[in-house]
Amino acid sequence: MIAPAPTAVLLVTCPDRRGLVAGVSQFVLRHGGNIVDADQHADAESGTFFQRVELELEGLDLDRGQLEGAFLAEVAEPLGMSAEVRFSDEVARLAILASKEPHCLYDLLSRWRAGELAAEVAVVLSNHPDHADVSAFFGVPYHHLPTTPEARPAQEAAVLDVLEEHRIDLVVLARYMQVLGDAVVERHRSRIINIHHSFLPAFVGARPYHQAHARGVKIIGVTAHYVTPELDQGPIIEQDVVRVTHRDGIADMVRKGRDLEKTVLARAVRHHLGHRVIVDGRRTVVFGG
């Protein structure tokens, strides 16, 4: 199977005004490039423009090291844009953090082994020893870092050390049931994805499926979001729901919820790895793909 030719991705944010799309496309044309995918959104309330442009590297008269600097100088700065350049063949280094529940961990490792995630799973961390065998099966180093309230500062320092040692680009919380400290969150801002077992902001806290069952809900949902110092308040990347009825007991709702958690988390991770997410304060713009 022939791998697709690498492309560059331009992610742009700026106050909305005339000529933005033309400025970006003319830059690509001027340097011999070809746009293969483009998507944009203008937020009417904030007056902010967002754009994702993917272009072929072949034929471009700029090399990778020159592209971002040239775009900033020729387009972004004159038009007041914030911009970044990513490349489709960049392989992000992933850390997966898990606690006792294994379904999201197993799912991510299986998708990675099947080639569905454009990343390298570099390490698995857990506050329990339970999943060392599955991590070993997939050939991924496993770090058991137990914690107690008294040992939390030392455990958080150890987590940071492991992430630094493995040069981690993205941290995925696969039902990791510990609150990350501010030092970890700040070091990896907009690079930690959590799967929350509720359709935020409803039914937050413990035993969400029990709360939902007691209320007789007709749908249950899950939320994937970036982690911020404010618990469960980070920008939302992906959400989904599944219908339930009066015939569903708590075990049925848990099963359906777990299935949904796996797929929503995987979609959020793919959005991030595909350079399709722009964080805008407490919100995100997620370009389809």
PASEKE-586615 format. One record per residue: residue number from 1; x, y, z of N, C-alpha, C in turn. Coordinates in nm, 3 decimals. Last residue first. Layout:
N
seq,npx,npy,npz,capx,capy,capz,cpx,cpy,cpz
NUM,X,Y,Z,X,Y,Z,X,Y,Z
...
This chain:
289
seq,npx,npy,npz,capx,capy,capz,cpx,cpy,cpz
289,-1.372,1.577,0.888,-1.279,1.505,0.806,-1.300,1.356,0.821
288,-1.441,1.913,1.005,-1.474,1.775,0.973,-1.369,1.709,0.886
287,-1.296,2.107,1.257,-1.323,2.092,1.115,-1.338,1.946,1.081
286,-1.401,2.252,1.539,-1.353,2.122,1.491,-1.395,2.107,1.345
285,-1.329,2.492,1.766,-1.379,2.477,1.630,-1.317,2.348,1.578
284,-1.420,2.503,2.112,-1.334,2.458,2.004,-1.407,2.475,1.872
283,-1.416,2.716,2.409,-1.480,2.641,2.302,-1.374,2.587,2.205
282,-1.301,2.889,2.579,-1.363,2.771,2.640,-1.428,2.681,2.536
281,-1.076,2.993,2.339,-1.121,3.015,2.476,-1.174,2.888,2.538
280,-1.067,2.792,2.100,-1.109,2.932,2.106,-1.165,2.960,2.244
279,-0.862,2.570,1.934,-0.917,2.607,2.064,-0.944,2.756,2.064
278,-0.920,2.381,1.656,-0.869,2.510,1.699,-0.938,2.544,1.830
277,-0.852,2.072,1.506,-0.912,2.141,1.620,-0.841,2.274,1.643
276,-0.724,1.913,1.325,-0.857,1.963,1.288,-0.924,2.045,1.398
275,-0.496,1.748,1.314,-0.484,1.895,1.313,-0.614,1.959,1.267
274,-0.523,1.482,1.354,-0.538,1.529,1.217,-0.532,1.680,1.204
273,-0.513,1.461,1.629,-0.397,1.414,1.552,-0.402,1.461,1.408
272,-0.771,1.560,1.691,-0.651,1.629,1.737,-0.531,1.590,1.651
271,-0.937,1.367,1.569,-0.950,1.510,1.535,-0.822,1.586,1.572
270,-0.851,1.137,1.707,-0.824,1.150,1.563,-0.838,1.295,1.517
269,-0.951,1.197,1.963,-0.806,1.179,1.943,-0.771,1.195,1.796
268,-1.226,1.199,1.908,-1.159,1.320,1.957,-1.009,1.312,1.935
267,-1.267,0.931,1.832,-1.292,1.039,1.737,-1.220,1.166,1.779
266,-1.205,0.800,2.073,-1.123,0.775,1.953,-1.144,0.884,1.850
265,-1.411,0.899,2.236,-1.271,0.928,2.269,-1.183,0.908,2.146
264,-1.632,0.788,2.104,-1.618,0.934,2.114,-1.475,0.973,2.146
263,-1.590,0.512,2.132,-1.595,0.572,2.000,-1.575,0.723,2.005
262,-1.583,0.475,2.415,-1.473,0.431,2.329,-1.474,0.505,2.196
261,-1.830,0.574,2.502,-1.705,0.635,2.549,-1.590,0.600,2.457
260,-2.010,0.393,2.389,-2.006,0.530,2.340,-1.877,0.600,2.381
259,-1.963,0.167,2.543,-1.945,0.161,2.397,-1.930,0.301,2.340
258,-2.034,0.270,2.794,-1.895,0.231,2.767,-1.868,0.223,2.617
257,-2.311,0.306,2.760,-2.224,0.420,2.785,-2.079,0.389,2.756
256,-2.400,0.045,2.732,-2.416,0.138,2.620,-2.325,0.259,2.636
255,-2.330,-0.047,2.991,-2.276,-0.110,2.871,-2.285,-0.016,2.751
254,-2.484,0.124,3.153,-2.338,0.123,3.166,-2.274,0.065,3.041
253,-2.738,0.048,3.071,-2.694,0.184,3.048,-2.542,0.195,3.059
252,-2.747,-0.217,3.159,-2.761,-0.188,3.016,-2.709,-0.049,2.984
251,-2.724,-0.178,3.435,-2.619,-0.251,3.364,-2.625,-0.226,3.215
250,-2.966,-0.044,3.488,-2.840,0.027,3.505,-2.727,-0.044,3.431
249,-3.196,-0.142,3.222,-3.151,-0.131,3.360,-3.018,-0.058,3.368
248,-3.431,-0.048,2.987,-3.288,-0.056,3.016,-3.262,-0.041,3.165
247,-3.696,0.001,2.955,-3.656,-0.139,2.964,-3.509,-0.155,2.999
246,-3.729,0.267,2.913,-3.764,0.217,3.046,-3.723,0.071,3.064
245,-3.437,0.327,2.703,-3.581,0.323,2.733,-3.601,0.274,2.874
244,-3.199,0.534,2.529,-3.232,0.429,2.625,-3.383,0.435,2.649
243,-2.980,0.632,2.265,-3.112,0.628,2.326,-3.123,0.511,2.424
242,-2.676,0.810,2.299,-2.744,0.687,2.258,-2.877,0.683,2.331
241,-2.459,1.073,2.181,-2.563,1.020,2.268,-2.612,0.887,2.213
240,-2.150,1.259,2.195,-2.248,1.177,2.126,-2.345,1.122,2.230
239,-1.886,1.496,2.124,-1.991,1.442,2.210,-2.080,1.350,2.127
238,-1.568,1.658,2.126,-1.661,1.562,2.063,-1.762,1.517,2.168
237,-1.443,1.873,2.256,-1.400,1.833,2.122,-1.508,1.751,2.053
236,-1.480,2.148,2.471,-1.535,2.020,2.426,-1.494,1.994,2.282
235,-1.251,2.288,2.699,-1.316,2.297,2.568,-1.355,2.159,2.515
234,-1.318,2.199,3.050,-1.234,2.227,2.935,-1.311,2.230,2.804
233,-1.433,2.133,3.287,-1.479,2.257,3.224,-1.402,2.290,3.097
232,-1.348,1.933,3.460,-1.455,1.904,3.365,-1.513,2.028,3.298
231,-1.203,2.160,3.682,-1.243,2.022,3.661,-1.364,2.012,3.567
230,-0.974,2.383,3.567,-1.111,2.376,3.618,-1.169,2.240,3.582
229,-0.734,2.344,3.428,-0.732,2.338,3.575,-0.870,2.333,3.638
228,-0.843,2.126,3.156,-0.798,2.255,3.208,-0.792,2.244,3.361
227,-0.840,1.903,2.886,-0.833,1.921,3.030,-0.778,2.059,3.063
226,-1.074,1.883,2.620,-0.940,1.914,2.668,-0.946,1.940,2.817
225,-1.314,1.612,2.599,-1.277,1.753,2.609,-1.130,1.766,2.647
224,-1.593,1.422,2.518,-1.448,1.427,2.514,-1.406,1.574,2.511
223,-1.875,1.286,2.672,-1.810,1.409,2.626,-1.659,1.390,2.629
222,-2.184,1.103,2.629,-2.049,1.118,2.681,-1.984,1.237,2.613
221,-2.527,1.023,2.728,-2.423,1.074,2.641,-2.288,1.078,2.709
220,-2.851,0.886,2.690,-2.733,0.906,2.771,-2.621,0.949,2.677
219,-3.201,0.949,2.675,-3.071,0.940,2.609,-2.964,0.948,2.716
218,-3.405,0.948,2.851,-3.425,0.875,2.726,-3.300,0.871,2.639
217,-3.409,0.910,3.212,-3.368,0.976,3.089,-3.390,0.886,2.968
216,-3.496,0.872,3.479,-3.573,0.820,3.368,-3.537,0.882,3.234
215,-3.353,0.939,3.702,-3.430,1.046,3.638,-3.511,0.998,3.519
214,-3.220,0.705,3.760,-3.317,0.755,3.858,-3.406,0.864,3.798
213,-3.047,0.696,3.542,-3.152,0.595,3.555,-3.260,0.642,3.650
212,-2.877,0.909,3.600,-2.959,0.914,3.480,-3.074,0.815,3.488
211,-2.757,0.818,3.836,-2.834,0.942,3.837,-2.930,0.947,3.717
210,-2.629,0.592,3.733,-2.730,0.574,3.837,-2.819,0.699,3.845
209,-2.453,0.713,3.561,-2.558,0.629,3.503,-2.667,0.599,3.605
208,-2.283,0.853,3.740,-2.370,0.926,3.648,-2.481,0.841,3.589
207,-2.125,0.823,3.987,-2.237,0.736,3.951,-2.334,0.804,3.854
206,-2.012,1.158,4.070,-2.007,1.013,4.080,-2.136,0.947,4.032
205,-2.019,1.433,3.834,-1.988,1.371,3.962,-1.998,1.220,3.954
204,-2.305,1.545,3.641,-2.163,1.542,3.674,-2.143,1.473,3.807
203,-2.549,1.567,3.494,-2.513,1.447,3.568,-2.363,1.436,3.594
202,-2.455,1.792,3.225,-2.554,1.722,3.307,-2.494,1.601,3.376
201,-2.302,1.955,3.052,-2.272,1.956,3.195,-2.370,1.878,3.282
200,-2.181,1.642,2.925,-2.161,1.761,3.007,-2.249,1.875,2.958
199,-2.293,1.350,2.940,-2.308,1.454,2.841,-2.303,1.586,2.915
198,-2.041,1.146,3.096,-2.169,1.217,3.096,-2.171,1.311,2.978
197,-1.779,1.053,3.137,-1.889,0.959,3.127,-2.024,1.027,3.151
196,-1.534,1.200,2.939,-1.619,1.213,3.057,-1.745,1.131,3.037
195,-1.207,1.168,2.848,-1.342,1.121,2.815,-1.424,1.125,2.942
194,-0.964,1.420,2.773,-1.033,1.336,2.870,-1.166,1.289,2.812
193,-0.650,1.510,2.654,-0.790,1.482,2.619,-0.848,1.386,2.721
192,-0.412,1.754,2.644,-0.462,1.646,2.728,-0.611,1.630,2.697
191,-0.329,1.978,2.518,-0.269,1.853,2.472,-0.301,1.738,2.567
190,-0.396,2.221,2.621,-0.458,2.183,2.493,-0.394,2.059,2.433
189,-0.095,2.210,2.804,-0.220,2.282,2.774,-0.266,2.252,2.631
188,0.101,2.076,2.954,0.046,2.014,2.834,-0.089,2.079,2.798
187,0.169,2.224,3.172,0.279,2.181,3.086,0.226,2.126,2.953
186,-0.078,2.250,3.296,-0.018,2.368,3.234,0.094,2.329,3.138
185,-0.118,1.986,3.389,-0.212,2.048,3.295,-0.147,2.165,3.223
184,0.094,1.947,3.569,0.079,1.859,3.452,-0.007,1.926,3.346
183,0.039,2.151,3.752,0.168,2.148,3.685,0.162,2.062,3.559
182,-0.214,2.095,3.857,-0.198,2.210,3.769,-0.067,2.205,3.691
181,-0.280,1.737,3.847,-0.239,1.861,3.910,-0.214,1.972,3.808
180,-0.567,1.550,3.756,-0.431,1.590,3.728,-0.400,1.725,3.793
179,-0.753,1.332,3.943,-0.746,1.471,3.898,-0.600,1.507,3.876
178,-0.823,1.004,3.828,-0.749,1.092,3.918,-0.748,1.233,3.858
177,-0.911,0.797,3.660,-0.999,0.852,3.764,-0.921,0.928,3.872
176,-0.914,0.766,3.329,-0.818,0.784,3.438,-0.888,0.861,3.548
175,-1.038,0.700,3.087,-1.105,0.674,3.215,-1.003,0.670,3.328
174,-0.785,0.777,2.948,-0.876,0.670,2.909,-0.946,0.617,3.035
173,-0.658,1.062,2.856,-0.710,1.004,2.980,-0.820,0.905,2.944
172,-0.376,1.117,2.673,-0.515,1.075,2.663,-0.556,1.008,2.793
171,-0.154,1.362,2.566,-0.192,1.277,2.679,-0.340,1.245,2.666
170,0.086,1.422,2.319,-0.056,1.420,2.353,-0.081,1.319,2.465
169,0.364,1.414,2.316,0.296,1.525,2.249,0.150,1.535,2.289
168,0.635,1.321,2.524,0.494,1.305,2.489,0.436,1.433,2.428
167,0.893,1.205,2.582,0.873,1.314,2.485,0.730,1.314,2.432
166,0.946,1.031,2.785,0.898,0.972,2.660,0.863,1.078,2.555
165,1.025,1.206,2.988,1.117,1.101,2.944,1.078,1.046,2.807
164,0.791,1.354,3.028,0.909,1.419,2.973,1.006,1.315,2.915
163,0.627,1.158,3.138,0.585,1.226,3.015,0.703,1.295,2.948
162,0.775,1.094,3.366,0.753,0.992,3.264,0.714,1.057,3.131
161,0.765,1.338,3.508,0.894,1.282,3.468,0.878,1.180,3.355
160,0.488,1.363,3.555,0.559,1.461,3.471,0.691,1.406,3.420
159,0.457,1.144,3.729,0.385,1.149,3.601,0.454,1.245,3.506
158,0.614,1.230,3.944,0.655,1.111,3.870,0.586,1.106,3.734
157,0.463,1.446,4.030,0.600,1.471,3.981,0.649,1.352,3.900
156,0.238,1.305,4.111,0.227,1.400,3.999,0.364,1.434,3.942
155,0.346,1.163,4.327,0.294,1.090,4.212,0.283,1.181,4.090
154,0.412,1.369,4.504,0.519,1.285,4.450,0.472,1.209,4.327
153,0.153,1.475,4.557,0.257,1.557,4.495,0.370,1.475,4.433
152,0.018,1.236,4.670,-0.020,1.296,4.543,0.089,1.385,4.483
151,0.049,1.107,4.909,0.155,1.089,4.811,0.128,1.160,4.679
150,-0.180,1.162,5.052,-0.053,1.208,5.106,0.058,1.203,5.002
149,-0.380,1.041,4.894,-0.382,1.186,4.917,-0.248,1.239,4.968
148,-0.194,0.817,4.680,-0.281,0.840,4.795,-0.285,0.990,4.816
147,-0.116,0.620,4.393,-0.128,0.748,4.462,-0.221,0.736,4.582
146,0.117,0.445,4.177,0.006,0.451,4.273,0.003,0.585,4.344
145,0.198,0.397,3.878,0.229,0.508,3.969,0.115,0.524,4.068
144,0.334,0.186,3.658,0.237,0.185,3.768,0.280,0.291,3.868
143,0.382,0.203,3.323,0.428,0.260,3.449,0.314,0.258,3.550
142,0.486,0.019,3.047,0.378,0.040,3.144,0.438,0.093,3.274
141,0.556,0.033,2.695,0.601,0.041,2.835,0.486,0.080,2.928
140,0.403,-0.188,2.467,0.411,-0.049,2.515,0.458,-0.049,2.661
139,0.325,-0.422,2.335,0.462,-0.376,2.327,0.483,-0.233,2.372
138,0.083,-0.534,2.369,0.094,-0.439,2.259,0.234,-0.380,2.248
137,0.141,-0.687,2.595,0.097,-0.755,2.472,0.112,-0.663,2.351
136,0.191,-0.487,2.784,0.302,-0.569,2.736,0.266,-0.641,2.606
135,-0.071,-0.401,2.821,0.029,-0.308,2.770,0.149,-0.384,2.714
134,-0.182,-0.627,2.931,-0.229,-0.584,2.800,-0.131,-0.485,2.738
133,-0.033,-0.637,3.174,-0.027,-0.747,3.078,-0.072,-0.704,2.940
132,-0.093,-0.406,3.317,0.045,-0.426,3.271,0.052,-0.534,3.163
131,-0.330,-0.336,3.434,-0.326,-0.346,3.288,-0.184,-0.365,3.233
130,-0.324,-0.315,3.720,-0.409,-0.412,3.654,-0.380,-0.436,3.506
129,-0.205,-0.151,3.907,-0.118,-0.242,3.832,-0.192,-0.330,3.732
128,-0.303,0.198,3.902,-0.327,0.060,3.941,-0.236,-0.031,3.858
127,-0.262,0.435,3.787,-0.248,0.433,3.932,-0.283,0.296,3.990
126,-0.069,0.420,3.485,-0.189,0.389,3.562,-0.159,0.400,3.711
125,0.034,0.478,3.150,0.050,0.503,3.293,-0.081,0.469,3.363
124,0.203,0.374,2.865,0.078,0.366,2.939,0.109,0.387,3.086
123,0.373,0.518,2.584,0.371,0.473,2.722,0.228,0.467,2.772
122,0.350,0.573,2.312,0.484,0.561,2.370,0.483,0.502,2.510
121,0.200,0.519,2.026,0.169,0.506,2.168,0.299,0.474,2.240
120,0.226,0.739,1.773,0.302,0.631,1.835,0.264,0.628,1.983
119,-0.022,0.809,1.518,0.057,0.840,1.638,0.138,0.718,1.678
118,-0.285,0.809,1.381,-0.158,0.859,1.326,-0.068,0.905,1.441
117,-0.474,0.524,1.418,-0.431,0.646,1.485,-0.294,0.687,1.431
116,-0.517,0.289,1.284,-0.622,0.390,1.277,-0.580,0.523,1.340
115,-0.360,0.062,1.289,-0.321,0.171,1.201,-0.423,0.283,1.190
114,-0.404,-0.134,1.470,-0.468,-0.150,1.340,-0.436,-0.037,1.244
113,-0.282,-0.029,1.693,-0.219,-0.145,1.629,-0.276,-0.167,1.489
112,-0.473,0.171,1.749,-0.335,0.207,1.715,-0.266,0.093,1.642
111,-0.693,0.017,1.816,-0.701,0.106,1.699,-0.560,0.146,1.653
110,-0.592,-0.109,2.044,-0.632,-0.189,1.929,-0.638,-0.104,1.803
109,-0.551,0.109,2.215,-0.437,0.026,2.176,-0.469,-0.058,2.052
108,-0.816,0.201,2.239,-0.713,0.286,2.179,-0.594,0.205,2.133
107,-0.939,-0.025,2.364,-0.986,0.024,2.235,-0.879,0.109,2.166
106,-0.806,-0.051,2.608,-0.800,-0.159,2.511,-0.836,-0.108,2.371
105,-0.882,0.202,2.722,-0.742,0.167,2.700,-0.729,0.059,2.594
104,-1.160,0.175,2.741,-1.103,0.279,2.654,-0.956,0.252,2.623
103,-1.183,-0.048,2.922,-1.240,-0.052,2.787,-1.180,0.053,2.693
102,-1.094,-0.083,3.188,-0.998,-0.101,3.078,-1.051,-0.073,2.939
101,-1.093,0.074,3.499,-1.177,0.036,3.386,-1.093,0.031,3.259
100,-0.884,0.168,3.672,-0.925,0.028,3.674,-1.005,-0.013,3.551
99,-0.715,0.399,3.472,-0.730,0.348,3.609,-0.778,0.204,3.601
98,-0.473,0.543,3.246,-0.592,0.465,3.276,-0.595,0.429,3.424
97,-0.333,0.731,2.990,-0.346,0.716,3.136,-0.478,0.646,3.164
96,-0.112,0.717,2.726,-0.247,0.683,2.769,-0.245,0.661,2.919
95,0.069,0.933,2.520,0.065,0.865,2.650,-0.080,0.840,2.686
94,0.217,0.949,2.197,0.097,0.944,2.280,0.126,0.877,2.414
93,0.364,1.155,1.966,0.392,1.053,2.068,0.284,1.063,2.175
92,0.280,1.197,1.623,0.271,1.241,1.762,0.300,1.124,1.856
91,0.440,1.232,1.338,0.391,1.122,1.422,0.396,1.166,1.568
90,0.366,1.407,1.045,0.420,1.415,1.182,0.359,1.303,1.264
89,0.244,1.410,0.804,0.324,1.291,0.835,0.397,1.303,0.969
88,0.116,1.653,0.783,0.034,1.532,0.794,0.114,1.409,0.833
87,0.217,1.926,0.985,0.242,1.840,0.869,0.175,1.706,0.890
86,0.123,2.268,1.057,0.147,2.130,1.095,0.165,2.047,0.968
85,0.150,2.600,1.158,0.166,2.506,1.048,0.195,2.368,1.105
84,-0.061,2.866,1.273,0.038,2.762,1.296,0.038,2.666,1.179
83,-0.152,3.203,1.352,-0.143,3.090,1.259,-0.038,2.992,1.306
82,-0.349,3.484,1.386,-0.270,3.385,1.460,-0.269,3.259,1.374
81,-0.345,3.777,1.178,-0.381,3.637,1.204,-0.290,3.573,1.309
80,-0.331,4.031,1.057,-0.364,4.017,1.199,-0.405,3.877,1.239
79,-0.239,4.060,0.803,-0.384,4.046,0.819,-0.425,4.023,0.965
78,0.042,4.077,0.830,-0.032,4.186,0.767,-0.183,4.181,0.790
77,0.084,3.817,0.963,0.109,3.945,1.030,0.038,4.062,0.962
76,-0.001,3.626,0.763,-0.056,3.631,0.897,-0.037,3.767,0.963
75,0.145,3.680,0.515,0.000,3.679,0.525,-0.049,3.706,0.667
74,0.425,3.700,0.526,0.355,3.747,0.407,0.204,3.761,0.424
73,0.506,3.601,0.780,0.553,3.730,0.732,0.467,3.786,0.619
72,0.374,3.354,0.802,0.356,3.457,0.904,0.393,3.594,0.850
71,0.471,3.222,0.574,0.328,3.249,0.587,0.302,3.358,0.691
70,0.745,3.208,0.631,0.699,3.282,0.514,0.552,3.316,0.526
69,0.743,3.048,0.863,0.797,3.183,0.868,0.749,3.268,0.751
68,0.633,2.807,0.761,0.563,2.884,0.864,0.612,3.028,0.869
67,0.827,2.730,0.555,0.685,2.754,0.528,0.618,2.842,0.633
66,1.089,2.662,0.607,1.061,2.798,0.563,0.913,2.833,0.563
65,1.098,2.396,0.672,1.151,2.492,0.768,1.120,2.636,0.733
64,0.999,2.275,0.441,0.922,2.271,0.566,0.968,2.378,0.665
63,1.065,2.503,0.164,1.078,2.376,0.235,1.003,2.386,0.369
62,0.894,2.643,-0.111,0.939,2.660,0.027,0.957,2.522,0.089
61,0.771,2.600,-0.348,0.907,2.652,-0.355,0.963,2.687,-0.217
60,0.594,2.296,-0.402,0.607,2.420,-0.325,0.752,2.469,-0.330
59,0.599,2.051,-0.518,0.585,2.166,-0.605,0.599,2.299,-0.534
58,0.457,1.890,-0.244,0.522,1.874,-0.373,0.495,1.995,-0.461
57,0.284,1.950,-0.043,0.421,1.998,-0.031,0.495,1.988,-0.163
56,-0.055,2.057,-0.071,0.052,1.965,-0.108,0.188,2.028,-0.088
55,-0.245,2.171,0.211,-0.184,2.189,0.080,-0.073,2.088,0.056
54,-0.530,2.266,0.387,-0.432,2.159,0.367,-0.377,2.171,0.225
53,-0.651,2.493,0.617,-0.614,2.474,0.477,-0.507,2.367,0.469
52,-0.894,2.618,0.821,-0.799,2.507,0.809,-0.775,2.485,0.660
51,-0.989,2.908,1.002,-0.969,2.838,0.876,-0.867,2.727,0.892
50,-1.204,3.150,1.146,-1.122,3.031,1.165,-1.108,2.960,1.029
49,-1.274,3.470,1.271,-1.262,3.384,1.153,-1.166,3.269,1.184
48,-1.502,3.638,1.482,-1.375,3.568,1.465,-1.381,3.474,1.346
47,-1.718,3.767,1.597,-1.650,3.829,1.485,-1.515,3.768,1.455
46,-1.870,3.654,1.791,-1.741,3.707,1.833,-1.669,3.782,1.722
45,-2.105,3.595,1.641,-2.112,3.658,1.772,-1.980,3.724,1.812
44,-2.028,3.469,1.404,-2.097,3.598,1.397,-2.096,3.671,1.531
43,-1.745,3.318,1.303,-1.835,3.323,1.418,-1.898,3.463,1.424
42,-1.681,3.152,1.015,-1.683,3.288,1.071,-1.788,3.291,1.181
41,-1.474,2.895,0.904,-1.595,2.930,0.980,-1.577,3.071,1.033
40,-1.356,2.670,0.647,-1.349,2.789,0.731,-1.481,2.815,0.800
39,-1.141,2.454,0.470,-1.265,2.471,0.545,-1.250,2.594,0.631
38,-0.991,2.264,0.215,-1.003,2.393,0.283,-1.140,2.401,0.350
37,-0.755,2.064,0.048,-0.871,2.069,0.136,-0.872,2.204,0.206
36,-0.552,2.108,-0.128,-0.627,1.985,-0.145,-0.750,1.978,-0.055
35,-0.387,2.358,-0.306,-0.474,2.330,-0.191,-0.555,2.205,-0.221
34,-0.056,2.371,-0.405,-0.190,2.330,-0.447,-0.271,2.293,-0.324
33,0.212,2.613,-0.471,0.143,2.507,-0.400,0.005,2.477,-0.456
32,0.370,2.821,-0.561,0.364,2.699,-0.641,0.291,2.584,-0.575
31,0.351,3.054,-0.422,0.466,2.969,-0.393,0.456,2.832,-0.460
30,0.113,3.164,-0.503,0.236,3.238,-0.529,0.360,3.151,-0.511
29,-0.076,2.985,-0.399,-0.053,2.993,-0.544,0.081,3.058,-0.575
28,-0.054,3.048,-0.124,-0.026,2.911,-0.172,0.004,2.914,-0.321
27,-0.130,3.319,-0.130,0.002,3.279,-0.079,0.040,3.142,-0.132
26,-0.391,3.298,-0.221,-0.292,3.363,-0.307,-0.149,3.331,-0.262
25,-0.512,3.179,0.001,-0.504,3.105,-0.125,-0.401,3.167,-0.220
24,-0.487,3.386,0.196,-0.428,3.254,0.217,-0.409,3.181,0.085
23,-0.625,3.601,0.074,-0.487,3.616,0.118,-0.417,3.483,0.136
22,-0.883,3.495,0.036,-0.799,3.529,-0.080,-0.653,3.540,-0.041
21,-0.967,3.477,0.298,-0.955,3.355,0.218,-0.865,3.381,0.097
20,-0.959,3.755,0.365,-0.881,3.656,0.438,-0.860,3.528,0.355
19,-1.116,3.956,0.250,-0.988,3.924,0.190,-0.907,3.817,0.258
18,-1.275,4.123,0.523,-1.269,4.087,0.383,-1.126,4.047,0.344
17,-1.271,3.965,0.848,-1.264,4.081,0.760,-1.260,4.032,0.617
16,-1.260,3.861,1.187,-1.314,3.845,1.053,-1.307,3.976,0.975
15,-0.956,3.815,1.364,-1.081,3.890,1.348,-1.130,3.880,1.204
14,-0.836,3.471,1.340,-0.818,3.616,1.337,-0.954,3.685,1.338
13,-0.654,3.174,1.286,-0.755,3.241,1.366,-0.729,3.391,1.360
12,-0.564,2.881,1.108,-0.567,3.027,1.113,-0.682,3.074,1.202
11,-0.347,2.636,1.014,-0.458,2.664,1.105,-0.455,2.812,1.138
10,-0.241,2.447,0.745,-0.240,2.581,0.802,-0.365,2.597,0.888
9,-0.061,2.162,0.685,-0.190,2.211,0.732,-0.169,2.348,0.796
8,0.092,1.985,0.416,0.101,2.083,0.524,-0.039,2.131,0.558
7,0.137,1.634,0.342,0.080,1.766,0.319,0.110,1.856,0.437
6,0.290,1.351,0.181,0.271,1.439,0.296,0.218,1.576,0.254
5,0.106,1.115,-0.012,0.210,1.217,-0.007,0.185,1.311,0.109
4,0.010,0.803,0.138,-0.022,0.929,0.071,0.093,1.029,0.085
3,0.182,0.496,0.071,0.143,0.599,0.167,0.111,0.728,0.092
2,0.064,0.214,-0.096,0.143,0.336,-0.108,0.092,0.442,-0.011
1,0.085,-0.119,0.000,0.000,0.000,0.000,0.088,0.124,0.000
